Amino acid sequence: MTNYFPTRFALALTVCCVILSSGCASMNNRPLATVDYVDIDRFMGDWFVIAHIPARLERNAHNAIESYRLAADGSIETTYTFATASVDGEKRSYHPRGFIHDRKSNAEWRMQFVWPFKAEYLIVYLDDDYTLTMVGRSKRDYLWIMSRQPKIPEATLQDLISRAEAMGYDPDRIRTVPQSWP
């Protein structure tokens, strides 16, 4: 009779490790809570990117602005513009399309940069005056802190970064976006 104890033990240990590691990974990917409701018409317009955990294309962004316009079909025409490396650097412009995923709250979108792929885009903070917002993803890999004005008080920015940290974001990864306008 063969002793299967070492094999069973190794299998059980492996299964436990997989379960524990997937549990840790899912804690970092737990869904982000969105705001309860976004008045989509009020949300449209220009938003200055004050700070972010940047995507590759925006790592050296200066004077970054995200602009939203509600299209006739209900999608969101988006224009993201910025200068690279300095405020006088090469100007770049991207035009992803947003799709409201949760029509009850209007706070959960999918953003499409390349067809047919759509990325999660969650409005996780919005002040009552629609002057400050934070957009993130459940993976906590990207974050955008935006304002209707190109500058906000440092205390306000630190409060928003603290909110992001409470949501599971690493505050050391958040980069302030230089904004310098005439």
C-alpha positions as CSV (number, residue, x, y, z in Angstrom):
1,M,0.0,0.0,0.0
2,T,1.4,3.3,-1.1
3,N,1.5,6.2,1.4
4,Y,-0.2,9.2,-0.2
5,F,0.3,11.5,2.8
6,P,3.2,13.5,1.4
7,T,1.3,14.0,-1.9
8,R,-2.0,14.9,-0.2
9,F,-0.1,17.3,2.1
10,A,1.7,19.0,-0.8
11,L,-1.6,19.3,-2.7
12,A,-3.4,20.7,0.4
13,L,-0.6,23.2,1.0
14,T,-0.6,24.3,-2.6
15,V,-4.4,24.8,-2.5
16,C,-4.1,26.8,0.7
17,C,-1.4,29.0,-0.8
18,V,-3.5,29.7,-3.9
19,I,-6.6,30.6,-1.9
20,L,-4.6,32.9,0.4
21,S,-2.8,34.6,-2.4
22,S,-6.0,35.1,-4.4
23,G,-7.7,36.5,-1.3
24,C,-4.9,39.0,-0.9
25,A,-5.1,39.9,-4.6
26,S,-8.8,40.4,-4.4
27,M,-8.5,42.7,-1.4
28,N,-6.6,45.1,-3.7
29,N,-9.2,44.6,-6.4
30,R,-12.3,44.9,-4.3
31,P,-14.8,47.1,-6.0
32,L,-14.5,50.8,-5.4
33,A,-17.6,52.5,-4.1
34,T,-18.8,55.2,-6.5
35,V,-20.7,58.4,-5.5
36,D,-24.5,57.8,-5.2
37,Y,-25.5,59.9,-8.1
38,V,-23.9,62.1,-10.8
39,D,-26.0,64.7,-12.6
40,I,-24.4,64.0,-16.0
41,D,-25.2,67.4,-17.5
42,R,-23.5,69.2,-14.6
43,F,-20.5,66.8,-14.8
44,M,-19.9,67.7,-18.5
45,G,-17.2,70.3,-19.4
46,D,-13.6,70.8,-18.6
47,W,-11.7,69.3,-15.7
48,F,-8.1,70.2,-14.9
49,V,-6.1,67.1,-13.8
50,I,-4.6,68.2,-10.5
51,A,-2.9,64.9,-9.6
52,H,-3.0,61.3,-10.8
53,I,-1.6,57.9,-10.8
54,P,-0.8,58.1,-14.5
55,A,-1.3,55.8,-17.3
56,R,1.9,55.3,-19.5
57,L,0.8,57.9,-22.0
58,E,0.4,60.7,-19.4
59,R,3.5,60.1,-17.2
60,N,5.1,63.5,-17.9
61,A,1.8,65.4,-18.5
62,H,1.6,69.1,-17.8
63,N,-1.5,71.3,-18.2
64,A,-3.7,68.2,-18.5
65,I,-7.4,68.8,-19.1
66,E,-10.1,66.2,-19.4
67,S,-13.2,67.5,-21.3
68,Y,-16.5,65.7,-21.5
69,R,-19.4,66.3,-23.8
70,L,-22.7,64.3,-23.8
71,A,-23.3,62.9,-27.3
72,A,-26.8,62.5,-28.8
73,D,-26.5,58.7,-28.5
74,G,-25.9,59.0,-24.7
75,S,-22.1,58.3,-24.9
76,I,-19.5,60.7,-23.6
77,E,-17.2,62.4,-26.1
78,T,-14.0,62.8,-24.3
79,T,-10.9,64.9,-25.1
80,Y,-7.8,64.5,-23.0
81,T,-5.1,67.1,-23.8
82,F,-1.8,67.8,-22.2
83,A,1.7,69.0,-22.9
84,T,4.6,66.5,-22.5
85,A,7.6,67.1,-20.3
86,S,6.8,70.8,-19.7
87,V,4.0,73.3,-20.1
88,D,5.7,74.3,-23.4
89,G,6.2,70.7,-24.5
90,E,4.6,68.8,-27.4
91,K,0.9,68.9,-27.2
92,R,-1.0,65.6,-27.2
93,S,-4.7,65.0,-27.5
94,Y,-6.6,61.7,-27.1
95,H,-10.3,61.1,-27.8
96,P,-11.6,58.1,-25.9
97,R,-15.4,57.6,-25.7
98,G,-17.2,57.1,-22.4
99,F,-20.2,54.8,-21.9
100,I,-22.4,55.1,-18.8
101,H,-22.4,51.6,-17.4
102,D,-24.7,52.2,-14.4
103,R,-27.6,54.5,-15.5
104,K,-29.1,54.6,-12.0
105,S,-26.1,56.5,-10.5
106,N,-24.3,57.7,-13.7
107,A,-21.1,57.2,-11.7
108,E,-19.8,54.0,-13.3
109,W,-18.6,54.4,-16.9
110,R,-16.6,52.3,-19.3
111,M,-13.9,54.2,-21.3
112,Q,-13.0,53.0,-24.7
113,F,-9.6,54.1,-26.1
114,V,-9.4,51.2,-28.7
115,W,-12.4,49.3,-30.0
116,P,-13.6,46.9,-28.7
117,F,-12.0,47.2,-25.3
118,K,-13.6,49.3,-22.6
119,A,-11.9,50.1,-19.2
120,E,-13.6,50.6,-15.9
121,Y,-14.0,54.3,-15.0
122,L,-15.5,55.1,-11.7
123,I,-16.5,58.5,-10.2
124,V,-15.5,57.8,-6.6
125,Y,-15.7,61.4,-5.3
126,L,-17.6,64.4,-6.3
127,D,-18.2,67.5,-4.3
128,D,-21.7,69.1,-4.0
129,D,-20.7,72.0,-6.2
130,Y,-19.3,69.8,-9.0
131,T,-15.9,71.6,-8.7
132,L,-13.8,68.6,-7.5
133,T,-13.9,65.0,-8.5
134,M,-11.8,61.8,-8.3
135,V,-12.0,59.0,-10.9
136,G,-10.5,55.6,-10.3
137,R,-10.5,51.9,-11.0
138,S,-11.1,48.9,-8.7
139,K,-7.6,47.7,-9.5
140,R,-6.2,50.9,-7.9
141,D,-3.8,51.2,-10.8
142,Y,-5.0,54.6,-12.1
143,L,-6.5,57.7,-10.3
144,W,-7.3,61.2,-11.5
145,I,-8.0,64.0,-9.1
146,M,-9.6,66.8,-11.0
147,S,-10.9,70.3,-10.5
148,R,-12.8,72.9,-12.5
149,Q,-9.9,75.3,-11.8
150,P,-6.2,74.7,-12.6
151,K,-5.1,75.1,-9.0
152,I,-6.6,74.0,-5.7
153,P,-5.4,74.8,-2.1
154,E,-2.7,72.3,-0.9
155,A,-4.9,71.4,2.1
156,T,-7.7,70.4,-0.3
157,L,-5.3,68.3,-2.4
158,Q,-4.0,66.5,0.7
159,D,-7.6,65.8,1.9
160,L,-8.3,64.2,-1.5
161,I,-5.1,62.2,-1.4
162,S,-6.1,61.0,2.1
163,R,-9.5,60.0,0.7
164,A,-7.8,58.1,-2.0
165,E,-5.5,56.3,0.5
166,A,-8.6,55.3,2.5
167,M,-10.0,53.7,-0.7
168,G,-6.8,51.6,-1.0
169,Y,-4.6,53.7,-3.2
170,D,-0.9,54.1,-2.5
171,P,-0.4,57.8,-1.9
172,D,3.3,57.6,-2.9
173,R,2.2,56.8,-6.4
174,I,0.1,59.9,-6.8
175,R,1.8,62.6,-8.9
176,T,0.9,66.2,-8.9
177,V,0.3,67.5,-12.5
178,P,1.9,70.8,-13.1
179,Q,-0.7,73.4,-14.2
180,S,0.6,76.8,-15.5
181,W,-1.8,78.9,-17.5
182,P,-1.4,82.6,-18.6
